[in-house]
């Protein structure tokens, strides 16, 4: 993976779940570990094992070409004074800090900034990340950010930062909605008389299979796939009549996304 010139370097700050997923994906994609520094106050056993491959768990000797911020958002004000001396105006800053706007990041880092919102499936390379840049990011720097972020899944570039809160509500929080669906489906299976372990396996496999179908039949809309499963007067039609009723699933999902978006706006303000 190329992230710049032959001597381009990268500093990852924070190697928790998302930062660790990024680091592992970069190495799996062939990024030279000798070009990576990681700052993590409480390195896990997994991170120490990665460090044994050549990644330095220390501050870099000179400003890196790219700084990736993956700490908890509330820690930005604490870590920024430590990081600012490690960067210069040419360092590309990529932030995955939820709720931290380009303007809030620019108070600490005066150069090019990418604000990104990945989601949990990044841990298995199936994430979706939405990203937006400030005016100082060059086309080459955007390509560098795209290469780094696409290591954990697809990347969607936004033209307007105001869309990030809606992205957070849909894809950032969205995996929890799907997990909750699987949880509810398993509980409903138990209520219908299935043994708990069988209900759980059926629910998990159904969500997994439906997701795979959405991926591999991307030319078919979700509505068309739903209609293909639904025979007139059949069992699926009976179930969908309930889900489609007044205050049904569509309204619940809309209300849930609206609530998540509102909370994202509150956190960003």
Protein Blocks (a to p, Z undefined) as FASTA:
>chain_A
ZZbdfklccddehjafklmmmmmmmmmnopafklpccddfbacfklmmmmmnopacbddf
bdcfbdcdfbdfklmmmmmmmmmmmpcfklccddfbehiafklmmmmmmbdcddddddfk
lmnopaccdddddfklcfklmmmmmmmmmmnoccdddfbfklmmmmmmmmmmmmmmmmmm
mmmmmmmmmmnopafklmmmmmmmmmmmmmmmmmmmmmbcfklmmmmmmcghiaklmmmm
mmmmghilklmmmmmmmmmmmmmmmmmZZ
